[in-house]
Amino acid sequence: MKQINGNEFKNLTGYYLVDFNATWCGPCRALHPVLEELEGESTIPFYGVDVDDEGELAESLGIQSIPCIIIFKDGQEVSRSIGYKGKPLLKDFINNSIN
């Protein structure tokens, strides 16, 4: 999963998933391998944003808890999931968001 900054985020198009996280966050670290596995099975790209490095972006999106996964389409939020979720729940979340 590619880590991106606020400028890169602004240029994304189509459907994409962004995982807002922090290196010190235990649930974020636990979620990372699940997302990497799902990324290989998904038709949309996955990106990561460190909220400590990109606080302004996180604040502009109203992110108050991490991990926070948001599915976007052309810059507009489609759906949001907060907290750790296992692979089956996340897979359903992704599929329901893009279909």
Biopython code that builds the backbone (N, CA, C, O; Angstrom):
import numpy as np
from Bio.PDB.StructureBuilder import StructureBuilder

atoms = [
    (1, "MET", "N", (0.853, -1.172, 0.000)),
    (1, "MET", "CA", (0.000, 0.000, 0.000)),
    (1, "MET", "C", (0.900, 1.236, 0.000)),
    (1, "MET", "O", (1.770, 1.384, 0.858)),
    (2, "LYS", "N", (0.683, 2.092, -0.944)),
    (2, "LYS", "CA", (1.505, 3.292, -1.087)),
    (2, "LYS", "C", (1.078, 4.354, -0.074)),
    (2, "LYS", "O", (-0.108, 4.663, 0.043)),
    (3, "GLN", "N", (2.044, 4.911, 0.654)),
    (3, "GLN", "CA", (1.789, 6.047, 1.540)),
    (3, "GLN", "C", (1.774, 7.314, 0.690)),
    (3, "GLN", "O", (2.648, 7.513, -0.154)),
    (4, "ILE", "N", (0.788, 8.158, 0.913)),
    (4, "ILE", "CA", (0.677, 9.391, 0.125)),
    (4, "ILE", "C", (0.562, 10.597, 1.049)),
    (4, "ILE", "O", (0.254, 10.474, 2.235)),
    (5, "ASN", "N", (0.818, 11.764, 0.469)),
    (5, "ASN", "CA", (0.666, 13.011, 1.218)),
    (5, "ASN", "C", (-0.568, 13.765, 0.706)),
    (5, "ASN", "O", (-1.259, 13.298, -0.199)),
    (6, "GLY", "N", (-0.828, 14.909, 1.284)),
    (6, "GLY", "CA", (-2.012, 15.688, 0.935)),
    (6, "GLY", "C", (-2.062, 16.102, -0.526)),
    (6, "GLY", "O", (-3.134, 16.102, -1.131)),
    (7, "ASN", "N", (-0.916, 16.455, -1.102)),
    (7, "ASN", "CA", (-0.902, 16.856, -2.514)),
    (7, "ASN", "C", (-1.232, 15.685, -3.425)),
    (7, "ASN", "O", (-1.979, 15.839, -4.391)),
    (8, "GLU", "N", (-0.681, 14.521, -3.123)),
    (8, "GLU", "CA", (-0.984, 13.336, -3.926)),
    (8, "GLU", "C", (-2.460, 12.959, -3.783)),
    (8, "GLU", "O", (-3.101, 12.556, -4.753)),
    (9, "PHE", "N", (-2.988, 13.090, -2.576)),
    (9, "PHE", "CA", (-4.386, 12.777, -2.309)),
    (9, "PHE", "C", (-5.313, 13.594, -3.207)),
    (9, "PHE", "O", (-6.300, 13.071, -3.726)),
    (10, "LYS", "N", (-5.000, 14.860, -3.388)),
    (10, "LYS", "CA", (-5.847, 15.758, -4.185)),
    (10, "LYS", "C", (-5.938, 15.352, -5.649)),
    (10, "LYS", "O", (-6.879, 15.737, -6.344)),
    (11, "ASN", "N", (-4.968, 14.579, -6.121)),
    (11, "ASN", "CA", (-4.912, 14.214, -7.538)),
    (11, "ASN", "C", (-5.497, 12.842, -7.842)),
    (11, "ASN", "O", (-5.463, 12.409, -8.994)),
    (12, "LEU", "N", (-6.030, 12.146, -6.845)),
    (12, "LEU", "CA", (-6.575, 10.809, -7.069)),
    (12, "LEU", "C", (-7.930, 10.885, -7.755)),
    (12, "LEU", "O", (-8.713, 11.800, -7.500)),
    (13, "THR", "N", (-8.203, 9.916, -8.629)),
    (13, "THR", "CA", (-9.487, 9.869, -9.334)),
    (13, "THR", "C", (-10.034, 8.452, -9.320)),
    (13, "THR", "O", (-9.339, 7.503, -8.960)),
    (14, "GLY", "N", (-11.292, 8.328, -9.717)),
    (14, "GLY", "CA", (-11.948, 7.030, -9.717)),
    (14, "GLY", "C", (-12.222, 6.582, -8.294)),
    (14, "GLY", "O", (-12.205, 7.393, -7.368)),
    (15, "TYR", "N", (-12.474, 5.294, -8.117)),
    (15, "TYR", "CA", (-12.636, 4.724, -6.781)),
    (15, "TYR", "C", (-11.266, 4.433, -6.194)),
    (15, "TYR", "O", (-10.375, 3.961, -6.900)),
    (16, "TYR", "N", (-11.091, 4.714, -4.899)),
    (16, "TYR", "CA", (-9.856, 4.367, -4.200)),
    (16, "TYR", "C", (-10.129, 4.322, -2.705)),
    (16, "TYR", "O", (-11.045, 4.973, -2.202)),
    (17, "LEU", "N", (-9.314, 3.540, -2.007)),
    (17, "LEU", "CA", (-9.423, 3.386, -0.560)),
    (17, "LEU", "C", (-8.247, 4.086, 0.088)),
    (17, "LEU", "O", (-7.108, 3.957, -0.362)),
    (18, "VAL", "N", (-8.529, 4.833, 1.155)),
    (18, "VAL", "CA", (-7.453, 5.476, 1.906)),
    (18, "VAL", "C", (-7.552, 5.047, 3.360)),
    (18, "VAL", "O", (-8.596, 5.187, 3.997)),
    (19, "ASP", "N", (-6.441, 4.518, 3.876)),
    (19, "ASP", "CA", (-6.319, 4.118, 5.269)),
    (19, "ASP", "C", (-5.604, 5.236, 6.018)),
    (19, "ASP", "O", (-4.412, 5.463, 5.813)),
    (20, "PHE", "N", (-6.333, 5.932, 6.885)),
    (20, "PHE", "CA", (-5.749, 6.977, 7.719)),
    (20, "PHE", "C", (-5.278, 6.309, 9.004)),
    (20, "PHE", "O", (-6.064, 5.675, 9.708)),
    (21, "ASN", "N", (-3.983, 6.455, 9.305)),
    (21, "ASN", "CA", (-3.372, 5.700, 10.386)),
    (21, "ASN", "C", (-2.249, 6.491, 11.034)),
    (21, "ASN", "O", (-1.987, 7.635, 10.664)),
    (22, "ALA", "N", (-1.586, 5.868, 12.010)),
    (22, "ALA", "CA", (-0.388, 6.432, 12.635)),
    (22, "ALA", "C", (0.515, 5.280, 13.046)),
    (22, "ALA", "O", (0.038, 4.187, 13.352)),
    (23, "THR", "N", (1.805, 5.523, 13.052)),
    (23, "THR", "CA", (2.758, 4.466, 13.360)),
    (23, "THR", "C", (2.629, 3.973, 14.795)),
    (23, "THR", "O", (2.933, 2.811, 15.067)),
    (24, "TRP", "N", (2.189, 4.818, 15.718)),
    (24, "TRP", "CA", (2.078, 4.450, 17.133)),
    (24, "TRP", "C", (0.777, 3.720, 17.462)),
    (24, "TRP", "O", (0.603, 3.268, 18.593)),
    (25, "CYS", "N", (-0.121, 3.595, 16.521)),
    (25, "CYS", "CA", (-1.470, 3.049, 16.736)),
    (25, "CYS", "C", (-1.463, 1.519, 16.578)),
    (25, "CYS", "O", (-1.251, 1.009, 15.478)),
    (26, "GLY", "N", (-1.696, 0.796, 17.676)),
    (26, "GLY", "CA", (-1.726, -0.663, 17.642)),
    (26, "GLY", "C", (-2.756, -1.229, 16.688)),
    (26, "GLY", "O", (-2.415, -2.085, 15.871)),
    (27, "PRO", "N", (-4.023, -0.783, 16.758)),
    (27, "PRO", "CA", (-5.018, -1.286, 15.809)),
    (27, "PRO", "C", (-4.657, -0.984, 14.351)),
    (27, "PRO", "O", (-4.980, -1.769, 13.459)),
    (28, "CYS", "N", (-3.994, 0.141, 14.107)),
    (28, "CYS", "CA", (-3.563, 0.470, 12.743)),
    (28, "CYS", "C", (-2.530, -0.541, 12.263)),
    (28, "CYS", "O", (-2.592, -1.008, 11.126)),
    (29, "ARG", "N", (-1.583, -0.878, 13.132)),
    (29, "ARG", "CA", (-0.551, -1.861, 12.764)),
    (29, "ARG", "C", (-1.172, -3.230, 12.530)),
    (29, "ARG", "O", (-0.744, -3.956, 11.632)),
    (30, "ALA", "N", (-2.181, -3.596, 13.329)),
    (30, "ALA", "CA", (-2.853, -4.888, 13.155)),
    (30, "ALA", "C", (-3.651, -4.926, 11.855)),
    (30, "ALA", "O", (-3.767, -5.977, 11.225)),
    (31, "LEU", "N", (-4.196, -3.789, 11.458)),
    (31, "LEU", "CA", (-5.017, -3.713, 10.253)),
    (31, "LEU", "C", (-4.179, -3.753, 8.970)),
    (31, "LEU", "O", (-4.656, -4.202, 7.928)),
    (32, "HIS", "N", (-2.950, -3.289, 9.047)),
    (32, "HIS", "CA", (-2.111, -3.152, 7.852)),
    (32, "HIS", "C", (-1.982, -4.453, 7.047)),
    (32, "HIS", "O", (-2.192, -4.416, 5.835)),
    (33, "PRO", "N", (-1.648, -5.601, 7.654)),
    (33, "PRO", "CA", (-1.539, -6.820, 6.839)),
    (33, "PRO", "C", (-2.869, -7.266, 6.232)),
    (33, "PRO", "O", (-2.893, -7.864, 5.156)),
    (34, "VAL", "N", (-3.967, -6.977, 6.917)),
    (34, "VAL", "CA", (-5.295, -7.306, 6.374)),
    (34, "VAL", "C", (-5.542, -6.479, 5.117)),
    (34, "VAL", "O", (-6.010, -6.997, 4.103)),
    (35, "LEU", "N", (-5.225, -5.198, 5.193)),
    (35, "LEU", "CA", (-5.414, -4.325, 4.027)),
    (35, "LEU", "C", (-4.486, -4.726, 2.879)),
    (35, "LEU", "O", (-4.890, -4.691, 1.717)),
    (36, "GLU", "N", (-3.260, -5.102, 3.193)),
    (36, "GLU", "CA", (-2.344, -5.526, 2.134)),
    (36, "GLU", "C", (-2.870, -6.766, 1.419)),
    (36, "GLU", "O", (-2.749, -6.885, 0.200)),
    (37, "GLU", "N", (-3.450, -7.681, 2.178)),
    (37, "GLU", "CA", (-4.021, -8.882, 1.574)),
    (37, "GLU", "C", (-5.226, -8.527, 0.695)),
    (37, "GLU", "O", (-5.358, -9.026, -0.422)),
    (38, "LEU", "N", (-6.097, -7.664, 1.211)),
    (38, "LEU", "CA", (-7.279, -7.258, 0.452)),
    (38, "LEU", "C", (-6.911, -6.449, -0.782)),
    (38, "LEU", "O", (-7.590, -6.532, -1.805)),
    (39, "GLU", "N", (-5.851, -5.674, -0.693)),
    (39, "GLU", "CA", (-5.424, -4.870, -1.840)),
    (39, "GLU", "C", (-5.111, -5.773, -3.036)),
    (39, "GLU", "O", (-5.411, -5.425, -4.178)),
    (40, "GLY", "N", (-4.511, -6.925, -2.768)),
    (40, "GLY", "CA", (-4.193, -7.859, -3.837)),
    (40, "GLY", "C", (-5.420, -8.489, -4.468)),
    (40, "GLY", "O", (-5.346, -9.009, -5.581)),
    (41, "GLU", "N", (-6.552, -8.450, -3.771)),
    (41, "GLU", "CA", (-7.789, -9.050, -4.262)),
    (41, "GLU", "C", (-8.769, -8.014, -4.808)),
    (41, "GLU", "O", (-9.806, -8.373, -5.366)),
    (42, "SER", "N", (-8.448, -6.744, -4.651)),
    (42, "SER", "CA", (-9.393, -5.684, -4.978)),
    (42, "SER", "C", (-9.149, -5.103, -6.368)),
    (42, "SER", "O", (-8.059, -5.209, -6.929)),
    (43, "THR", "N", (-10.193, -4.492, -6.897)),
    (43, "THR", "CA", (-10.088, -3.827, -8.195)),
    (43, "THR", "C", (-9.761, -2.346, -8.055)),
    (43, "THR", "O", (-9.544, -1.666, -9.058)),
    (44, "ILE", "N", (-9.721, -1.830, -6.811)),
    (44, "ILE", "CA", (-9.428, -0.413, -6.604)),
    (44, "ILE", "C", (-8.078, -0.274, -5.898)),
    (44, "ILE", "O", (-7.665, -1.181, -5.175)),
    (45, "PRO", "N", (-7.388, 0.849, -6.098)),
    (45, "PRO", "CA", (-6.111, 1.057, -5.419)),
    (45, "PRO", "C", (-6.305, 1.422, -3.949)),
    (45, "PRO", "O", (-7.310, 2.026, -3.574)),
    (46, "PHE", "N", (-5.335, 1.050, -3.130)),
    (46, "PHE", "CA", (-5.316, 1.357, -1.701)),
    (46, "PHE", "C", (-4.158, 2.314, -1.430)),
    (46, "PHE", "O", (-3.078, 2.177, -2.003)),
    (47, "TYR", "N", (-4.398, 3.280, -0.551)),
    (47, "TYR", "CA", (-3.367, 4.231, -0.150)),
    (47, "TYR", "C", (-3.391, 4.377, 1.364)),
    (47, "TYR", "O", (-4.407, 4.118, 2.008)),
    (48, "GLY", "N", (-2.269, 4.791, 1.920)),
    (48, "GLY", "CA", (-2.175, 5.061, 3.341)),
    (48, "GLY", "C", (-1.800, 6.516, 3.576)),
    (48, "GLY", "O", (-1.023, 7.099, 2.820)),
    (49, "VAL", "N", (-2.366, 7.098, 4.637)),
    (49, "VAL", "CA", (-2.031, 8.463, 5.028)),
    (49, "VAL", "C", (-1.750, 8.458, 6.531)),
    (49, "VAL", "O", (-2.597, 8.053, 7.327)),
    (50, "ASP", "N", (-0.559, 8.908, 6.909)),
    (50, "ASP", "CA", (-0.190, 9.025, 8.318)),
    (50, "ASP", "C", (-0.780, 10.341, 8.845)),
    (50, "ASP", "O", (-0.417, 11.423, 8.382)),
    (51, "VAL", "N", (-1.684, 10.233, 9.808)),
    (51, "VAL", "CA", (-2.373, 11.437, 10.300)),
    (51, "VAL", "C", (-1.434, 12.377, 11.050)),
    (51, "VAL", "O", (-1.718, 13.569, 11.167)),
    (52, "ASP", "N", (-0.320, 11.857, 11.560)),
    (52, "ASP", "CA", (0.651, 12.729, 12.219)),
    (52, "ASP", "C", (1.383, 13.602, 11.205)),
    (52, "ASP", "O", (1.715, 14.753, 11.489)),
    (53, "ASP", "N", (1.630, 13.050, 10.029)),
    (53, "ASP", "CA", (2.301, 13.804, 8.960)),
    (53, "ASP", "C", (1.331, 14.677, 8.177)),
    (53, "ASP", "O", (1.720, 15.720, 7.652)),
    (54, "GLU", "N", (0.081, 14.262, 8.095)),
    (54, "GLU", "CA", (-0.924, 14.948, 7.271)),
    (54, "GLU", "C", (-2.141, 15.340, 8.124)),
    (54, "GLU", "O", (-3.284, 15.044, 7.776)),
    (55, "GLY", "N", (-1.867, 16.006, 9.236)),
    (55, "GLY", "CA", (-2.922, 16.403, 10.166)),
    (55, "GLY", "C", (-3.964, 17.319, 9.557)),
    (55, "GLY", "O", (-5.149, 17.213, 9.873)),
    (56, "GLU", "N", (-3.534, 18.210, 8.692)),
    (56, "GLU", "CA", (-4.470, 19.152, 8.060)),
    (56, "GLU", "C", (-5.469, 18.401, 7.177)),
    (56, "GLU", "O", (-6.661, 18.709, 7.187)),
    (57, "LEU", "N", (-4.990, 17.423, 6.420)),
    (57, "LEU", "CA", (-5.873, 16.615, 5.578)),
    (57, "LEU", "C", (-6.847, 15.825, 6.439)),
    (57, "LEU", "O", (-8.047, 15.803, 6.167)),
    (58, "ALA", "N", (-6.328, 15.173, 7.482)),
    (58, "ALA", "CA", (-7.186, 14.388, 8.373)),
    (58, "ALA", "C", (-8.256, 15.266, 9.017)),
    (58, "ALA", "O", (-9.420, 14.876, 9.103)),
    (59, "GLU", "N", (-7.863, 16.430, 9.460)),
    (59, "GLU", "CA", (-8.821, 17.349, 10.088)),
    (59, "GLU", "C", (-9.875, 17.810, 9.083)),
    (59, "GLU", "O", (-11.052, 17.913, 9.429)),
    (60, "SER", "N", (-9.468, 18.087, 7.845)),
    (60, "SER", "CA", (-10.426, 18.559, 6.836)),
    (60, "SER", "C", (-11.468, 17.495, 6.509)),
    (60, "SER", "O", (-12.567, 17.816, 6.055)),
    (61, "LEU", "N", (-11.120, 16.223, 6.740)),
    (61, "LEU", "CA", (-12.045, 15.118, 6.470)),
    (61, "LEU", "C", (-12.795, 14.675, 7.729)),
    (61, "LEU", "O", (-13.574, 13.723, 7.686)),
    (62, "GLY", "N", (-12.561, 15.358, 8.835)),
    (62, "GLY", "CA", (-13.275, 15.046, 10.066)),
    (62, "GLY", "C", (-12.838, 13.750, 10.722)),
    (62, "GLY", "O", (-13.629, 13.105, 11.411)),
    (63, "ILE", "N", (-11.602, 13.366, 10.518)),
    (63, "ILE", "CA", (-11.107, 12.120, 11.112)),
    (63, "ILE", "C", (-10.711, 12.389, 12.558)),
    (63, "ILE", "O", (-9.816, 13.186, 12.838)),
    (64, "GLN", "N", (-11.399, 11.704, 13.469)),
    (64, "GLN", "CA", (-11.140, 11.880, 14.894)),
    (64, "GLN", "C", (-10.631, 10.614, 15.549)),
    (64, "GLN", "O", (-10.066, 10.667, 16.642)),
    (65, "SER", "N", (-10.823, 9.462, 14.892)),
    (65, "SER", "CA", (-10.363, 8.175, 15.416)),
    (65, "SER", "C", (-9.671, 7.412, 14.304)),
    (65, "SER", "O", (-10.050, 7.501, 13.136)),
    (66, "ILE", "N", (-8.644, 6.656, 14.687)),
    (66, "ILE", "CA", (-7.935, 5.827, 13.717)),
    (66, "ILE", "C", (-7.849, 4.409, 14.257)),
    (66, "ILE", "O", (-7.920, 4.215, 15.471)),
    (67, "PRO", "N", (-7.701, 3.425, 13.402)),
    (67, "PRO", "CA", (-7.670, 3.534, 11.950)),
    (67, "PRO", "C", (-9.022, 3.949, 11.383)),
    (67, "PRO", "O", (-10.076, 3.576, 11.898)),
    (68, "CYS", "N", (-8.963, 4.713, 10.335)),
    (68, "CYS", "CA", (-10.164, 5.164, 9.632)),
    (68, "CYS", "C", (-9.955, 4.889, 8.150)),
    (68, "CYS", "O", (-9.041, 5.428, 7.525)),
    (69, "ILE", "N", (-10.812, 4.048, 7.603)),
    (69, "ILE", "CA", (-10.728, 3.705, 6.187)),
    (69, "ILE", "C", (-11.869, 4.405, 5.466)),
    (69, "ILE", "O", (-13.033, 4.279, 5.845)),
    (70, "ILE", "N", (-11.518, 5.137, 4.431)),
    (70, "ILE", "CA", (-12.534, 5.840, 3.647)),
    (70, "ILE", "C", (-12.396, 5.416, 2.191)),
    (70, "ILE", "O", (-11.300, 5.381, 1.633)),
    (71, "ILE", "N", (-13.535, 5.095, 1.596)),
    (71, "ILE", "CA", (-13.590, 4.828, 0.153)),
    (71, "ILE", "C", (-14.063, 6.125, -0.510)),
    (71, "ILE", "O", (-15.071, 6.712, -0.117)),
    (72, "PHE", "N", (-13.322, 6.547, -1.505)),
    (72, "PHE", "CA", (-13.645, 7.757, -2.252)),
    (72, "PHE", "C", (-13.934, 7.403, -3.702)),
    (72, "PHE", "O", (-13.482, 6.383, -4.222)),
    (73, "LYS", "N", (-14.704, 8.281, -4.338)),
    (73, "LYS", "CA", (-14.858, 8.241, -5.791)),
    (73, "LYS", "C", (-14.691, 9.667, -6.286)),
    (73, "LYS", "O", (-15.477, 10.553, -5.952)),
    (74, "ASP", "N", (-13.656, 9.871, -7.084)),
    (74, "ASP", "CA", (-13.342, 11.192, -7.633)),
    (74, "ASP", "C", (-13.318, 12.278, -6.564)),
    (74, "ASP", "O", (-13.845, 13.372, -6.767)),
    (75, "GLY", "N", (-12.701, 11.966, -5.421)),
    (75, "GLY", "CA", (-12.522, 12.946, -4.362)),
    (75, "GLY", "C", (-13.669, 13.072, -3.384)),
    (75, "GLY", "O", (-13.552, 13.791, -2.392)),
    (76, "GLN", "N", (-14.772, 12.394, -3.636)),
    (76, "GLN", "CA", (-15.934, 12.460, -2.761)),
    (76, "GLN", "C", (-16.031, 11.180, -1.920)),
    (76, "GLN", "O", (-15.891, 10.071, -2.436)),
    (77, "GLU", "N", (-16.272, 11.357, -0.625)),
    (77, "GLU", "CA", (-16.389, 10.197, 0.246)),
    (77, "GLU", "C", (-17.620, 9.374, -0.102)),
    (77, "GLU", "O", (-18.720, 9.908, -0.243)),
    (78, "VAL", "N", (-17.418, 8.059, -0.240)),
    (78, "VAL", "CA", (-18.498, 7.124, -0.512)),
    (78, "VAL", "C", (-18.921, 6.435, 0.783)),
    (78, "VAL", "O", (-20.113, 6.335, 1.075)),
    (79, "SER", "N", (-17.943, 5.959, 1.560)),
    (79, "SER", "CA", (-18.240, 5.306, 2.839)),
    (79, "SER", "C", (-17.007, 5.313, 3.727)),
    (79, "SER", "O", (-15.884, 5.516, 3.267)),
    (80, "ARG", "N", (-17.256, 5.081, 5.036)),
    (80, "ARG", "CA", (-16.209, 5.184, 6.044)),
    (80, "ARG", "C", (-16.335, 4.055, 7.043)),
    (80, "ARG", "O", (-17.440, 3.671, 7.427)),
    (81, "SER", "N", (-15.194, 3.523, 7.462)),
    (81, "SER", "CA", (-15.131, 2.490, 8.489)),
    (81, "SER", "C", (-14.086, 2.912, 9.514)),
    (81, "SER", "O", (-12.958, 3.253, 9.158)),
    (82, "ILE", "N", (-14.464, 2.887, 10.779)),
    (82, "ILE", "CA", (-13.561, 3.316, 11.852)),
    (82, "ILE", "C", (-13.243, 2.122, 12.743)),
    (82, "ILE", "O", (-14.130, 1.352, 13.113)),
    (83, "GLY", "N", (-11.966, 1.980, 13.081)),
    (83, "GLY", "CA", (-11.528, 0.920, 13.968)),
    (83, "GLY", "C", (-11.102, -0.317, 13.211)),
    (83, "GLY", "O", (-11.279, -0.420, 11.998)),
    (84, "TYR", "N", (-10.536, -1.257, 13.955)),
    (84, "TYR", "CA", (-10.069, -2.509, 13.357)),
    (84, "TYR", "C", (-11.263, -3.375, 12.980)),
    (84, "TYR", "O", (-12.212, -3.523, 13.751)),
    (85, "LYS", "N", (-11.198, -3.942, 11.783)),
    (85, "LYS", "CA", (-12.186, -4.921, 11.323)),
    (85, "LYS", "C", (-11.410, -6.062, 10.672)),
    (85, "LYS", "O", (-10.361, -5.839, 10.067)),
    (86, "GLY", "N", (-11.921, -7.268, 10.796)),
    (86, "GLY", "CA", (-11.291, -8.420, 10.172)),
    (86, "GLY", "C", (-11.522, -8.431, 8.670)),
    (86, "GLY", "O", (-12.301, -7.640, 8.138)),
    (87, "LYS", "N", (-10.837, -9.336, 8.004)),
    (87, "LYS", "CA", (-10.884, -9.407, 6.548)),
    (87, "LYS", "C", (-12.292, -9.572, 5.981)),
    (87, "LYS", "O", (-12.637, -8.856, 5.041)),
    (88, "PRO", "N", (-13.136, -10.489, 6.507)),
    (88, "PRO", "CA", (-14.468, -10.643, 5.908)),
    (88, "PRO", "C", (-15.306, -9.356, 5.978)),
    (88, "PRO", "O", (-15.982, -9.000, 5.012)),
    (89, "LEU", "N", (-15.260, -8.668, 7.113)),
    (89, "LEU", "CA", (-16.034, -7.424, 7.245)),
    (89, "LEU", "C", (-15.500, -6.334, 6.323)),
    (89, "LEU", "O", (-16.274, -5.606, 5.702)),
    (90, "LEU", "N", (-14.185, -6.222, 6.237)),
    (90, "LEU", "CA", (-13.602, -5.204, 5.358)),
    (90, "LEU", "C", (-13.868, -5.504, 3.893)),
    (90, "LEU", "O", (-14.127, -4.595, 3.104)),
    (91, "LYS", "N", (-13.805, -6.766, 3.534)),
    (91, "LYS", "CA", (-14.092, -7.138, 2.144)),
    (91, "LYS", "C", (-15.524, -6.757, 1.779)),
    (91, "LYS", "O", (-15.773, -6.217, 0.700)),
    (92, "ASP", "N", (-16.463, -7.039, 2.678)),
    (92, "ASP", "CA", (-17.861, -6.641, 2.441)),
    (92, "ASP", "C", (-17.997, -5.131, 2.372)),
    (92, "ASP", "O", (-18.718, -4.609, 1.521)),
    (93, "PHE", "N", (-17.311, -4.425, 3.262)),
    (93, "PHE", "CA", (-17.343, -2.951, 3.278)),
    (93, "PHE", "C", (-16.888, -2.407, 1.926)),
    (93, "PHE", "O", (-17.537, -1.529, 1.358)),
    (94, "ILE", "N", (-15.779, -2.927, 1.412)),
    (94, "ILE", "CA", (-15.252, -2.461, 0.137)),
    (94, "ILE", "C", (-16.214, -2.778, -1.005)),
    (94, "ILE", "O", (-16.559, -1.907, -1.803)),
    (95, "ASN", "N", (-16.641, -4.040, -1.069)),
    (95, "ASN", "CA", (-17.529, -4.448, -2.166)),
    (95, "ASN", "C", (-18.844, -3.690, -2.146)),
    (95, "ASN", "O", (-19.343, -3.308, -3.204)),
    (96, "ASN", "N", (-19.417, -3.462, -0.977)),
    (96, "ASN", "CA", (-20.676, -2.717, -0.878)),
    (96, "ASN", "C", (-20.500, -1.251, -1.243)),
    (96, "ASN", "O", (-21.450, -0.597, -1.675)),
    (97, "SER", "N", (-19.300, -0.737, -1.072)),
    (97, "SER", "CA", (-19.042, 0.678, -1.355)),
    (97, "SER", "C", (-18.846, 0.960, -2.835)),
    (97, "SER", "O", (-19.144, 2.058, -3.303)),
    (98, "ILE", "N", (-18.348, -0.022, -3.572)),
    (98, "ILE", "CA", (-18.018, 0.243, -4.973)),
    (98, "ILE", "C", (-18.998, -0.422, -5.952)),
    (98, "ILE", "O", (-18.886, -0.238, -7.164)),
    (99, "ASN", "N", (-19.935, -1.175, -5.438)),
    (99, "ASN", "CA", (-20.900, -1.838, -6.335)),
    (99, "ASN", "C", (-22.279, -1.254, -6.183)),
    (99, "ASN", "O", (-23.212, -1.689, -6.859)),
]
sb = StructureBuilder()
sb.init_structure("model")
sb.init_model(0)
sb.init_chain("A")
sb.init_seg("    ")
for serial, (resi, resn, name, xyz) in enumerate(atoms, 1):
    if name == "N":
        sb.init_residue(resn, " ", resi, " ")
    sb.init_atom(name, np.array(xyz, "f"), 0.0, 1.0, " ", f" {name:<3s}", serial, name[0])
structure = sb.get_structure()
